[in-house]
Amino acid sequence: MSTASVPLPNWINYGLIPLLNLVVAFLISGFVVWLIGESPLGALSLLIEGALGSGEGIGFTLYYATSFIFTGLSVAVAIHAGLFNIGSEGQAYLGGLGCALVALALDNYVPWYVTMPIAVIGAGLFGAAWALIPAFLQAKRGSHIVITTIMFNYIGAALMVYLLVHVLIVPGKMAPETRTFLEGGQLPKLGWLMNMFGAKLGAAPFNVSFIIALVASYFVWLLIWRTKLGFEMRTLGVSPSAASYAGIPYARTVMIAMLLSGALAGMMALNPVMGSSARLQVEFVGGAGFVGIAVSLMGRNHPVGIVFSAILFGILYQGGDWISFEMPTITREMILVIQGLVILFAGALEYMFRPALVRVYQQFKGK
């Protein structure tokens, strides 16, 4: 009997296995740091200090985590329906266009709390629209969702460059970006939240989109585990033949799952576009769509796990920047290696320890 089919308690699946993967990733990362002549414990200390040692560091950590929550949720919704959406990067690009157009249209007339819900809808609609064609091709023509979403990432990036260079650019300026949004088009910072814990936000762009991400996580949980549609998506993801036998419409379920996935990816743009830079720029996604894949896998495709996994990757991003500043011998490329090791063990090798844990658990249970 395959160990993959042996049920394990949730505390092993969602707690122990991810923890073991993370520990091994950090041990190998520490070995790499030691090889270049630096102290692994010193590097770990700097990582924690940079990410969690000050209010500003925590603010940057949660700012990065906000983007990863959205893209992690995007990947998770698709995975529950048996789809591997690698197009969150491109869908986030188009989501940025959607929320930017709303901000540009309304920022001079209404306050931010009126602009915000319309921008959320705009970002979600544009992200969903970018997932529509891959979803249709998968549902109606059998085109593999991985191939089509990868292609649409490149198309989305090229489209964004064209629009920023030729359509949305400020006349007379060289930088490919929109004008800066007025106050009515900017999401406020969460400095008051940090002040409640006696910390100062400083220059960190930690903003209201973090709360939106947490609300989105709750609604994804409701959708997947408390609705008929969520049950249909999970059934399709586990066994397409069983879903078909039960009368669950394949094409409709695939289309809805991918549209929801694209909408969540599009909402990621609220954080950097309206919450940080207050304008639409080239490359604002910064790879968050791809990081979302690892975040979702490490969080076991569950919203609670995704939130904690996103915070971990936020720590790696912010703490990694601090390490490269304080330890010049550990370059930014070395930080990417460490992040890559975490992704490797959290994603590609996530079940490396499962066979051994299954044997130990069965022996313990048999006593």
QUILINFEN-V347940 format. One record per pair of residues at least 6 apart in sequence whose C-alpha atoms are under 6 Angstrom apart, sorted by the first residue. I is the first residue (numbers start at 1). J is the second residue. If there is no record, write none. Layout:
i=I j=J
i=I j=J
This chain:
i=3 j=355
i=21 j=345
i=25 j=341
i=25 j=342
i=29 j=338
i=30 j=40
i=33 j=40
i=34 j=40
i=46 j=323
i=47 j=319
i=50 j=57
i=50 j=319
i=50 j=322
i=51 j=57
i=51 j=58
i=51 j=61
i=51 j=315
i=51 j=318
i=51 j=319
i=52 j=58
i=55 j=199
i=55 j=200
i=55 j=201
i=56 j=201
i=56 j=202
i=56 j=204
i=59 j=201
i=59 j=204
i=59 j=206
i=60 j=204
i=61 j=314
i=61 j=315
i=61 j=318
i=63 j=206
i=64 j=314
i=65 j=310
i=65 j=311
i=65 j=314
i=66 j=210
i=67 j=268
i=68 j=292
i=68 j=310
i=69 j=307
i=69 j=310
i=70 j=264
i=70 j=265
i=70 j=268
i=71 j=265
i=71 j=289
i=71 j=292
i=72 j=292
i=72 j=295
i=72 j=296
i=74 j=261
i=74 j=264
i=74 j=265
i=75 j=85
i=75 j=293
i=76 j=296
i=76 j=301
i=77 j=261
i=78 j=257
i=78 j=261
i=80 j=234
i=80 j=237
i=81 j=233
i=81 j=234
i=81 j=236
i=81 j=237
i=82 j=237
i=86 j=146
i=86 j=149
i=87 j=149
i=87 j=150
i=87 j=153
i=88 j=265
i=88 j=289
i=89 j=289
i=90 j=153
i=90 j=156
i=91 j=127
i=91 j=130
i=91 j=262
i=91 j=265
i=91 j=266
i=92 j=265
i=92 j=266
i=92 j=269
i=94 j=126
i=94 j=127
i=95 j=123
i=95 j=126
i=95 j=127
i=95 j=266
i=95 j=269
i=96 j=269
i=98 j=122
i=98 j=123
i=98 j=126
i=99 j=119
i=99 j=122
i=99 j=123
i=102 j=119
i=103 j=185
i=107 j=182
i=107 j=184
i=107 j=185
i=110 j=184
i=111 j=184
i=112 j=184
i=112 j=185
i=123 j=266
i=123 j=267
i=124 j=263
i=124 j=266
i=124 j=267
i=127 j=262
i=127 j=263
i=127 j=266
i=128 j=259
i=128 j=262
i=128 j=263
i=131 j=259
i=131 j=262
i=134 j=148
i=135 j=255
i=135 j=258
i=137 j=143
i=138 j=144
i=138 j=145
i=139 j=251
i=164 j=176
i=164 j=177
i=165 j=176
i=168 j=178
i=169 j=176
i=169 j=177
i=169 j=178
i=170 j=178
i=170 j=179
i=177 j=280
i=177 j=281
i=178 j=279
i=178 j=280
i=180 j=278
i=180 j=279
i=181 j=278
i=181 j=279
i=186 j=274
i=186 j=275
i=186 j=278
i=187 j=274
i=187 j=275
i=188 j=207
i=189 j=206
i=189 j=207
i=190 j=206
i=190 j=207
i=191 j=201
i=194 j=200
i=205 j=276
i=207 j=275
i=209 j=271
i=217 j=303
i=223 j=230
i=224 j=230
i=235 j=243
i=236 j=243
i=273 j=279
i=273 j=280
i=294 j=343
i=294 j=347
i=295 j=306
i=295 j=309
i=295 j=310
i=296 j=306
i=297 j=347
i=298 j=346
i=299 j=305
i=299 j=306
i=299 j=309
i=320 j=335
i=324 j=330
i=324 j=331
i=324 j=332
